[in-house]
């Protein structure tokens, strides 16, 4: 394309040659400039009309704003309804958790009435009308507070149950000889050495030499020595004035001060001391008084019951 530009004053002319590529580029730049000018003009007119309240433009602005507000409100309403539904489900689960907590609290030794009185109750009633944002926030705050209380309750019950478990592990209910058959029981009998009537203060478990001796409960070794009557002997303190004694061992595998677990091997069966054959002599003492170990091995009595045991002559 050839363009001829003439100047009327100087009476001169100039020829400009535009190729196809240049022509397209020039057209594109012209169209872009026109669009920018039009957009700027439209934006200026629209803003000015909106500020000054021009009849047509003001009406259009109100329609646009109203439509956006309705869409925003509808979106929030839908989200609030979904959140309210989820909140109702969470409240139902919290009620189930509260009922479960009251049942478990009895096992943990916690008074359910005290727990219930300390627990807050809350939550909005979702009726025919939808929840507002303020009501939803208040309900969420109540639910958060209630959740914290439930966590505190569960932590307390966990602590109590763990404490009970530890105490049960400290009660001598484990057989000291695996598969051992009871020989002599606790009580008065004819002494096999001198033939006289004497109090047998424990249980005898006949077993082959070298049979493992197991701790009847967890505790701390307080005695590990050779006794003229008991032979090689071990005593374990389980707390609460409860001690178990293991006598006539051939070999002792623990020493004074060792912490022992329930069922741990502490020695091997023998016939040391005042004994007529290979066996384990097993005793249980509460506050220094001999108790029948069979009651512990068969019934697994708990510590509160053990604490109720009295010395002879106590009232």
C-alpha positions as CSV (number, residue, x, y, z in Angstrom):
1,X,0.0,0.0,0.0
2,X,1.3,3.5,-1.0
3,X,0.2,6.6,1.0
4,X,0.9,10.0,-0.5
5,X,1.0,12.8,2.1
6,X,1.0,16.4,0.7
7,X,1.7,19.6,2.6
8,X,-0.4,22.5,1.4
9,X,2.0,25.2,2.8
10,X,5.2,23.8,1.4
11,X,3.6,22.3,-1.6
12,X,5.5,19.2,-1.1
13,X,4.4,15.6,-1.1
14,X,5.7,12.5,0.6
15,X,5.1,8.9,-0.3
16,X,4.8,6.2,2.4
17,X,4.9,2.5,1.5
18,X,3.2,0.1,3.9
19,X,3.6,-3.6,3.5
20,X,0.9,-6.1,4.6
21,X,2.6,-6.7,8.0
22,X,3.0,-3.0,8.7
23,X,-0.6,-2.4,7.7
24,X,-1.9,-5.1,10.1
25,X,0.4,-3.8,12.9
26,X,-0.8,-0.2,12.4
27,X,-4.5,-1.4,12.4
28,X,-4.0,-3.3,15.6
29,X,-2.3,-0.4,17.4
30,X,-5.1,1.9,16.3
31,X,-7.8,-0.5,17.5
32,X,-6.0,-0.9,20.8
33,X,-5.7,2.8,21.3
34,X,-9.4,3.2,20.5
35,X,-10.4,0.5,23.1
36,X,-8.3,2.1,25.8
37,X,-9.8,5.5,25.1
38,X,-13.3,4.0,25.1
39,X,-12.8,2.1,28.3
40,X,-11.3,5.1,30.1
41,X,-14.2,7.3,28.9
42,X,-16.8,4.7,29.9
43,X,-15.2,4.2,33.3
44,X,-15.0,8.0,33.9
45,X,-18.6,8.5,32.8
46,X,-19.9,5.5,34.9
47,X,-18.1,6.6,38.1
48,X,-19.2,10.2,37.7
49,X,-22.8,9.2,37.0
50,X,-22.8,6.8,40.0
51,X,-21.4,9.5,42.3
52,X,-23.7,12.3,41.1
53,X,-26.8,10.0,40.8
54,X,-27.5,10.4,37.1
55,X,-30.9,8.8,36.4
56,X,-29.9,6.0,34.0
57,X,-26.5,5.2,35.4
58,X,-27.7,5.4,39.0
59,X,-30.4,2.9,38.3
60,X,-27.9,0.5,36.6
61,X,-25.5,0.7,39.5
62,X,-28.3,-0.1,42.0
63,X,-29.3,-3.1,40.0
64,X,-25.7,-4.4,39.8
65,X,-25.1,-3.8,43.5
66,X,-28.4,-5.5,44.4
67,X,-27.7,-8.5,42.3
68,X,-24.2,-8.9,43.8
69,X,-25.6,-8.5,47.3
70,X,-28.3,-11.1,46.7
71,X,-25.7,-13.6,45.3
72,X,-23.4,-12.9,48.3
73,X,-26.3,-13.4,50.8
74,X,-27.4,-16.6,49.0
75,X,-23.9,-18.0,49.2
76,X,-23.6,-17.1,52.9
77,X,-27.0,-18.6,53.6
78,X,-26.1,-21.9,51.9
79,X,-22.8,-22.1,53.8
80,X,-24.5,-21.2,57.1
81,X,-27.1,-24.0,56.6
82,X,-24.3,-26.5,55.9
83,X,-22.4,-25.4,59.0
84,X,-25.5,-25.5,61.1
85,X,-26.2,-29.1,60.0
86,X,-22.6,-30.1,60.8
87,X,-22.9,-28.3,64.2
88,X,-26.0,-30.3,65.0
89,X,-24.2,-33.6,64.2
90,X,-21.3,-32.5,66.4
91,X,-23.7,-31.8,69.3
92,X,-25.3,-35.2,68.9
93,X,-21.9,-36.8,69.1
94,X,-21.0,-34.8,72.1
95,X,-24.2,-36.1,73.9
96,X,-23.1,-39.6,73.1
97,X,-19.6,-38.9,74.4
98,X,-21.1,-37.4,77.6
99,X,-23.2,-40.6,78.1
100,X,-20.1,-42.8,77.5
101,X,-18.0,-40.6,79.9
102,X,-20.6,-41.1,82.6
103,X,-20.5,-44.9,82.2
104,X,-16.7,-45.0,82.2
105,X,-16.4,-42.6,85.1
106,X,-17.8,-45.2,87.4
107,X,-15.0,-47.6,86.4
108,X,-12.5,-44.8,87.0
109,X,-13.8,-44.1,90.5
110,X,-15.1,-40.6,89.5
111,X,-18.6,-39.5,90.7
112,X,-20.8,-39.1,87.6
113,X,-23.0,-36.6,89.5
114,X,-20.1,-34.3,90.2
115,X,-18.9,-34.6,86.6
116,X,-22.3,-33.8,85.2
117,X,-22.7,-30.8,87.5
118,X,-19.4,-29.4,86.4
119,X,-20.2,-29.8,82.7
120,X,-21.8,-27.0,80.8
121,X,-24.7,-27.6,78.5
122,X,-25.3,-25.5,75.5
123,X,-26.1,-25.4,71.8
124,X,-28.7,-23.7,69.7
125,X,-32.0,-25.2,68.9
126,X,-32.3,-25.6,65.2
127,X,-36.0,-25.0,64.5
128,X,-37.9,-23.8,61.5
129,X,-36.0,-20.6,61.1
130,X,-32.3,-20.7,60.0
131,X,-29.5,-19.7,62.3
132,X,-27.9,-16.3,62.1
133,X,-24.2,-15.8,62.0
134,X,-24.2,-14.5,65.6
135,X,-26.1,-17.5,66.8
136,X,-23.8,-19.9,65.0
137,X,-20.7,-18.2,66.5
138,X,-22.2,-18.4,70.0
139,X,-23.1,-22.1,69.6
140,X,-19.6,-22.9,68.3
141,X,-18.1,-21.1,71.3
142,X,-20.3,-23.2,73.7
143,X,-19.4,-26.4,71.8
144,X,-15.7,-25.5,72.0
145,X,-16.0,-24.9,75.8
146,X,-17.8,-28.2,76.2
147,X,-15.2,-30.0,74.2
148,X,-12.5,-28.7,76.5
149,X,-14.4,-29.9,79.5
150,X,-14.8,-33.4,77.9
151,X,-11.1,-33.5,77.2
152,X,-10.3,-32.6,80.9
153,X,-12.8,-35.4,82.0
154,X,-11.2,-38.0,79.7
155,X,-7.7,-37.0,80.9
156,X,-8.8,-37.4,84.5
157,X,-10.4,-40.8,83.8
158,X,-7.4,-41.9,81.9
159,X,-5.2,-41.0,84.9
160,X,-7.5,-42.8,87.3
161,X,-7.7,-45.9,85.1
162,X,-3.9,-45.9,84.6
163,X,-3.4,-45.6,88.3
164,X,-5.8,-48.6,88.9
165,X,-3.9,-50.6,86.3
166,X,-0.6,-49.9,88.0
167,X,-2.0,-50.9,91.4
168,X,-3.4,-54.1,90.0
169,X,0.0,-54.9,88.5
170,X,1.4,-54.5,92.1
171,X,-1.0,-57.1,93.5
172,X,0.5,-60.7,93.7
173,X,-1.8,-62.6,91.4
174,X,0.8,-64.1,89.1
175,X,1.6,-67.8,89.7
176,X,5.2,-67.8,90.9
177,X,5.8,-71.2,89.3
178,X,4.3,-71.7,85.8
179,X,2.2,-74.9,85.9
180,X,3.2,-75.5,89.5
181,X,1.0,-77.9,91.5
182,X,0.2,-76.8,95.0
183,X,1.8,-79.0,97.7
184,X,1.3,-77.7,101.2
185,X,-1.2,-74.9,101.7
186,X,-1.4,-72.0,104.2
187,X,-2.4,-72.9,107.7
188,X,-1.6,-75.4,110.5
189,X,0.0,-78.7,109.6
190,X,2.3,-81.4,110.8
191,X,5.8,-80.1,110.3
192,X,7.7,-82.5,107.9
193,X,11.0,-82.0,109.8
194,X,10.2,-82.3,113.5
195,X,6.7,-83.9,113.2
196,X,5.1,-81.3,115.4
197,X,2.0,-79.1,114.7
198,X,3.2,-75.8,113.2
199,X,1.8,-72.8,111.2
200,X,2.7,-73.1,107.6
201,X,3.0,-69.4,106.6
202,X,2.9,-69.7,102.9
203,X,2.3,-72.1,99.9
204,X,4.7,-74.8,98.7
205,X,5.0,-75.5,95.0
206,X,7.0,-78.7,94.3
207,X,9.0,-78.4,91.1
208,X,12.1,-79.7,89.5
209,X,15.5,-78.2,90.4
210,X,16.1,-75.1,88.2
211,X,12.5,-74.4,87.4
212,X,12.1,-70.6,86.9
213,X,10.7,-68.6,89.8
214,X,8.5,-65.7,88.6
215,X,7.6,-62.5,90.4
216,X,3.9,-62.6,91.4
217,X,3.7,-58.8,90.9
218,X,5.8,-55.7,90.1
219,X,7.8,-54.1,92.8
220,X,11.3,-53.5,94.3
221,X,13.6,-56.1,95.7
222,X,14.2,-55.3,99.4
223,X,15.9,-58.5,100.5
224,X,18.2,-60.9,98.7
225,X,20.1,-63.1,101.2
226,X,20.7,-66.6,102.6
227,X,18.4,-67.4,105.6
228,X,19.0,-70.5,107.8
229,X,15.3,-71.5,107.4
230,X,14.4,-70.1,104.1
231,X,17.7,-70.7,102.3
232,X,18.3,-68.5,99.3
233,X,15.5,-66.0,99.7
234,X,14.1,-62.9,97.9
235,X,11.6,-60.4,99.2
236,X,9.8,-57.9,96.9
237,X,8.0,-54.8,98.2
238,X,4.9,-54.0,96.2
239,X,3.9,-50.9,98.1
240,X,0.9,-50.5,100.4
241,X,2.8,-52.5,103.1
242,X,2.6,-55.6,100.8
243,X,5.6,-57.9,100.5
244,X,6.0,-61.3,98.8
245,X,8.7,-63.8,99.8
246,X,10.3,-66.5,97.7
247,X,12.3,-69.1,99.6
248,X,14.5,-72.2,99.1
249,X,15.8,-71.0,95.7
250,X,18.8,-72.7,94.1
251,X,19.9,-69.6,92.3
252,X,18.8,-65.9,92.6
253,X,18.8,-63.7,89.5
254,X,18.1,-60.3,91.2
255,X,19.7,-58.2,93.8
256,X,18.5,-55.7,96.4
257,X,17.2,-52.5,94.9
258,X,16.2,-54.0,91.5
259,X,12.9,-52.9,90.0
260,X,10.9,-56.0,89.1
261,X,8.1,-56.5,86.6
262,X,5.2,-58.9,87.0
263,X,6.2,-62.4,85.7
264,X,9.9,-61.5,85.6
265,X,12.3,-64.4,86.4
266,X,13.9,-63.7,89.8
267,X,15.5,-67.1,90.4
268,X,15.3,-70.9,90.1
269,X,13.7,-73.5,92.3
270,X,15.9,-75.4,94.7
271,X,16.1,-77.0,98.1
272,X,18.3,-74.6,100.2
273,X,17.7,-73.9,103.8
274,X,15.2,-75.9,105.9
275,X,13.8,-78.1,103.2
276,X,13.0,-81.7,102.5
277,X,13.0,-81.5,98.7
278,X,13.1,-79.2,95.7
279,X,10.2,-76.7,95.9
280,X,9.3,-73.0,96.1
281,X,8.0,-71.6,99.4
282,X,5.9,-68.6,98.6
283,X,4.6,-66.1,101.2
284,X,2.5,-62.9,101.2
285,X,2.8,-60.4,104.1
286,X,0.5,-57.4,104.7
287,X,1.8,-54.9,107.3
288,X,4.2,-57.7,108.4
289,X,1.4,-60.2,109.0
290,X,1.2,-63.5,107.1
291,X,-1.7,-63.8,104.7
292,X,-2.9,-66.8,102.7
293,X,-1.3,-66.3,99.3
294,X,-4.0,-68.5,97.7
295,X,-6.6,-65.7,98.1
296,X,-4.4,-63.4,96.0
297,X,-3.5,-66.0,93.4
298,X,-7.1,-67.2,92.8
299,X,-9.2,-64.1,93.4
300,X,-6.7,-61.3,92.4
301,X,-8.0,-59.0,95.2
302,X,-7.5,-55.3,94.7
303,X,-5.7,-52.9,96.9
304,X,-8.7,-51.4,98.7
305,X,-9.6,-55.0,99.9
306,X,-6.0,-55.6,100.9
307,X,-6.0,-52.4,102.9
308,X,-8.9,-53.7,104.9
309,X,-6.9,-56.7,106.2
310,X,-6.2,-56.3,109.9
311,X,-3.6,-57.7,112.2
312,X,-4.7,-60.4,114.6
313,X,-6.3,-58.7,117.6
314,X,-7.2,-55.4,115.7
315,X,-10.8,-54.2,115.9
